[in-house]
Amino acid sequence: MRWDAQSLKRGSSGSDASTGGPSTSSESANIGSATPPSPDALLPLAGLVRSVSTPEFAGITFHEVTAKSVLNKVVAGSRMPFDWTINPYRGCSHACVYCFARKSHTYLDFDAGLDFDSQVVVKINAAEVLRRELARPSWRHEHVALGTNTDPYQRAEGRYQLMPGIIGALADSGTPLSILTKGTLLARDIPLLKHAAAQVPVGVGISLAMTNEHLSEAVEPGTPGPRARLKLISRLREAGLPCGVMAMPILPWLSDGDDALNSLFGALAAAGATGVTAGALYLKPGTREWFMQWIAREHPHLAGKYRRLYGSGSYASKEYRAWLAGRIRYFKDLHGFSGSQGFSHRDLSGNADLSDDAREEEAQYPAGSIPDTSRYATNRHPGTVHAGHQAAQPTLF
């Protein structure tokens, strides 16, 4: 079963899906740059030490900076299930055409297209600064999430190896942590994560929304393929660690068919994922322009469909989201995930109405991806084991 495109109305502008003509709107404008940014673009990078390009990372420039702080407070009113984040890198060589974080690169005077993929800012002193911040008497040992903006296990991590120091600092200070990644380099740190899970609650999440290797290579060219990520899920579970899966984004007309969803949830069940959430492509400004340009170039017959499905907003239509939620629920039930949230937003069952404003639909994280701190004393002293949290075994969720 696929989404019925006939329910979409032809807009007053743009090409019809049947013609396959590319859009003439600003969404087709090239927002990338085939050349590195001018030196002036690097001036806003506070603490810039040097910029590095090496043959091992062809096409990528690393901008090494010394950070004054690495703990980021989540904005007030956010629905995220955490208040603190760490992003050791800005920009991401995974180069996912749908990445929601693209616009954040413009704050550094880079663009949201090719610069985001190739100009990577590295906080080389992240672990050192973090230990100082965690040692402050005011620190309340609240859950800290990694991988919320750009991937902490992108290719740069193989060169800079920041994550072992960050994980160690959090665990040693008694701070619960979670990691969300597409990077199979995480396997390197499984022993460290097992050790951390004996000290504090740990959550692990893998982002995987398709099993089609060809499609994955096209839309997320810098990431390990689906088979490699499925193997990583199995390795995490075999190590006694939790592993929830964020199956996002589901791409309309590309990965939302029954065969694709059946293959995805079947593979996740076989790999042992502790929970799954899934949801449709989200096209916020910065991401929208880059993705729509990609669609017009690679799948011109879908360009008009996408413009009508998303209109002028960031979310697919209410009707599509309700339809996709039903298909996701069906295949999750089929493969044994019925006990977890059926959709990335508020689960839709029966004839429940779906909000016209998708932002009102509360985001849900899959079981295993967020540490269970309910039985953990957040004001504990490092090295102290409290009732309800045994240091002898890693925490399972």
Secondary structure, DSSP 8 states (H G I E B T S, - for coil): ----GGGS---SSS--TTTT----SGGGS----SS---GGGGTT-TTEEEEE--GGGTT-EEEEE--S---EE--TT--SS-SEEE-SEES-TT--TT-TTGGGGGGGT--SSHHHHHEEEEETTHHHHHHHHHTSTT-----EEESSSS-TTSTHHHHH--HHHHHHHHHHTT--EEEEES-GGGGGGHHHHHHHHTTS-EEEEEE-----HHHHHHHSTTS--HHHHHHHHHHHHHTT---EEEEEEE-TTTT-SHHHHHHHHHHHHHHT-SEEEEEE----TTHHHHHHHHHHHH-HHHHHHHHHHHTTSSS--HHHHHHHHHHHHHHHHHTT-TTS-SSSSS---TT----SSGGGS-----TTSS---TTS-TT--TT---TT--TTS----
